[in-house]
Amino acid sequence: KQNILLYVGRIDKRKNIPLLIKSLVVLKNKIEDFILLVIGDGDKFLIKQMREQLGKEYIRFEGSIIDTNILYKYYLISDLFVFPGDVGLGPLTAISFRALPVIIESNTHNPEIEYLNSDNSIILPKGSSYHNYANTIYEYLSDKNKIIKMKSNSWNSIKHLTLNNMVRNFISSINKLT
């Protein structure tokens, strides 16, 4: 079975795409049977770099997909959700579709980082190099049981994040202020 890595999001430097490219070039020397599925659009220069440095057999661009009836299938078939840049809703969305994010801790993440932890994500320390990122991906792809175990437990870590709970907490906060 081919190993499937998934990236969903805007393709720009803020998402640390250069580090992702370098990591996957290193990964090619460790494991040959992987493909990066890229869903999103953005910086044409970075897209060109991805194609040139990885090679067409390692990457497939799907463009922007906003239809969740199509998008969820990509999450379900992925082994890992690679997202080394600033965290927003991307990794949280991945978890909700049982995908396992691989992120790097940073001071510039958006508030959604609060929902990611060692129960639902692979979180590398601040300043991790592309070698660290590649080695971590390789470690998990080499032991699919780690991936399966984390995916099976991840929903429990976010299932409380419902619209009803958000509204309830909002009302509770307003009541405390009045």
C-alpha positions as CSV (number, residue, x, y, z in Angstrom):
1,K,0.0,0.0,0.0
2,Q,1.3,3.4,-0.9
3,N,1.7,5.9,2.0
4,I,-0.6,8.9,1.5
5,L,0.3,12.3,2.9
6,L,-2.2,15.1,2.7
7,Y,-1.9,18.8,2.7
8,V,-5.1,20.9,2.6
9,G,-4.8,24.7,2.8
10,R,-3.5,27.8,1.2
11,I,-0.1,27.4,-0.4
12,D,2.1,30.2,0.9
13,K,5.2,30.8,3.0
14,R,3.2,31.3,6.2
15,K,2.3,27.6,5.9
16,N,6.0,26.8,5.8
17,I,5.8,25.1,2.4
18,P,9.6,25.4,1.8
19,L,10.2,23.3,5.0
20,L,7.6,20.8,3.8
21,I,9.3,20.5,0.4
22,K,12.7,20.0,1.9
23,S,11.3,17.4,4.3
24,L,9.7,15.4,1.6
25,V,12.9,15.5,-0.5
26,V,14.7,13.9,2.5
27,L,11.8,11.4,2.9
28,K,12.3,10.2,-0.7
29,N,15.7,8.9,0.3
30,K,14.1,6.9,3.2
31,I,10.9,5.6,1.6
32,E,9.9,5.6,-2.0
33,D,6.2,4.6,-1.8
34,F,4.5,7.8,-0.8
35,I,2.5,10.5,-2.5
36,L,1.6,14.0,-1.3
37,L,-1.9,15.0,-2.2
38,V,-2.2,18.8,-2.2
39,I,-5.6,20.4,-2.0
40,G,-5.5,24.2,-2.2
41,D,-4.2,27.0,-4.3
42,G,-1.9,29.9,-3.8
43,D,1.7,31.0,-4.5
44,K,2.4,29.8,-8.1
45,F,6.2,29.9,-7.4
46,L,5.9,27.5,-4.4
47,I,3.6,25.2,-6.4
48,K,6.3,25.1,-9.2
49,Q,9.0,24.4,-6.6
50,M,7.0,21.5,-5.2
51,R,6.6,20.0,-8.6
52,E,10.2,20.5,-9.5
53,Q,11.8,19.3,-6.3
54,L,9.6,16.4,-5.5
55,G,8.9,15.1,-8.9
56,K,5.5,14.3,-10.4
57,E,5.5,10.7,-9.1
58,Y,5.5,12.0,-5.5
59,I,2.9,14.8,-5.7
60,R,-0.6,15.3,-7.0
61,F,-2.3,18.7,-7.1
62,E,-6.1,18.6,-6.8
63,G,-6.6,22.3,-6.7
64,S,-9.1,24.0,-4.4
65,I,-11.9,21.7,-3.1
66,I,-14.6,23.2,-0.9
67,D,-17.3,20.5,-1.2
68,T,-17.0,18.4,2.0
69,N,-18.7,15.5,0.3
70,I,-15.6,15.2,-1.8
71,L,-13.0,16.6,0.6
72,Y,-13.6,14.1,3.4
73,K,-12.6,11.2,1.2
74,Y,-9.1,12.6,1.0
75,Y,-8.8,12.9,4.7
76,L,-10.1,9.3,5.2
77,I,-7.5,7.8,2.8
78,S,-4.5,9.8,4.2
79,D,-2.0,8.3,6.6
80,L,-0.8,11.7,7.8
81,F,-1.9,15.3,7.4
82,V,1.3,17.3,6.9
83,F,1.0,20.9,8.0
84,P,4.3,22.4,9.3
85,G,3.2,26.1,9.2
86,D,0.9,28.3,11.2
87,V,-2.1,26.3,12.6
88,G,-5.6,27.6,12.0
89,L,-8.6,25.5,11.3
90,G,-6.8,23.1,8.9
91,P,-5.4,20.6,11.4
92,L,-8.6,20.8,13.5
93,T,-10.7,20.0,10.4
94,A,-8.3,17.1,9.7
95,I,-8.9,15.6,13.1
96,S,-12.6,15.8,12.7
97,F,-12.2,13.6,9.6
98,R,-9.9,11.2,11.5
99,A,-6.7,12.4,9.8
100,L,-3.6,12.7,11.9
101,P,-1.8,16.2,11.7
102,V,1.9,16.5,11.9
103,I,2.7,20.1,13.0
104,I,5.5,22.1,14.5
105,E,5.0,24.2,17.6
106,S,5.3,27.9,17.0
107,N,4.6,31.3,18.7
108,T,2.6,32.4,15.6
109,H,-0.2,29.8,15.6
110,N,-3.8,30.9,15.6
111,P,-6.1,30.2,18.7
112,E,-7.1,26.8,17.3
113,I,-3.7,25.4,18.4
114,E,-5.3,25.1,21.9
115,Y,-7.3,22.1,20.7
116,L,-4.3,20.2,19.4
117,N,-2.4,17.9,21.8
118,S,-0.5,14.6,21.9
119,D,-3.8,12.7,21.9
120,N,-4.8,14.0,18.4
121,S,-1.7,15.3,16.7
122,I,2.0,14.8,16.2
123,I,3.5,18.0,17.5
124,L,7.2,18.7,17.0
125,P,9.1,21.2,19.1
126,K,9.6,24.8,18.1
127,G,12.4,25.3,15.6
128,S,12.3,21.7,14.3
129,S,14.3,21.3,11.1
130,Y,13.1,19.7,7.9
131,H,15.2,16.7,8.8
132,N,13.2,16.3,12.1
133,Y,10.0,16.7,10.2
134,A,11.0,14.1,7.6
135,N,12.2,11.7,10.3
136,T,9.0,12.0,12.2
137,I,6.9,11.3,9.1
138,Y,9.1,8.3,8.4
139,E,8.8,7.0,11.9
140,Y,5.0,7.0,11.8
141,L,4.8,5.6,8.2
142,S,7.1,2.8,9.3
143,D,4.8,1.8,12.1
144,K,1.2,2.2,10.9
145,N,-0.1,0.9,14.3
146,K,1.0,4.2,15.8
147,I,-1.1,6.0,13.3
148,I,-4.1,3.7,13.8
149,K,-4.0,4.1,17.5
150,M,-3.8,7.9,17.5
151,K,-6.6,8.2,14.9
152,S,-8.8,5.9,16.9
153,N,-8.4,8.1,20.0
154,S,-8.4,11.5,18.4
155,W,-12.2,12.1,18.1
156,N,-12.6,11.9,21.9
157,S,-10.3,14.8,22.3
158,I,-12.5,17.2,20.2
159,K,-16.0,15.7,20.2
160,H,-17.0,18.4,22.8
161,L,-16.4,21.2,20.2
162,T,-20.0,21.4,19.0
163,L,-22.1,24.4,18.0
164,N,-24.4,23.7,20.9
165,N,-21.5,23.8,23.4
166,M,-20.2,27.0,21.8
167,V,-23.6,28.7,22.1
168,R,-24.0,27.5,25.7
169,N,-20.5,28.8,26.7
170,F,-21.2,32.1,25.0
171,I,-24.5,32.6,26.9
172,S,-22.8,31.6,30.1
173,S,-20.1,34.2,29.5
174,I,-22.7,36.9,28.8
175,N,-24.6,36.0,32.0
176,K,-21.4,36.3,34.0
177,L,-20.9,39.8,32.7
178,T,-24.4,41.0,33.5
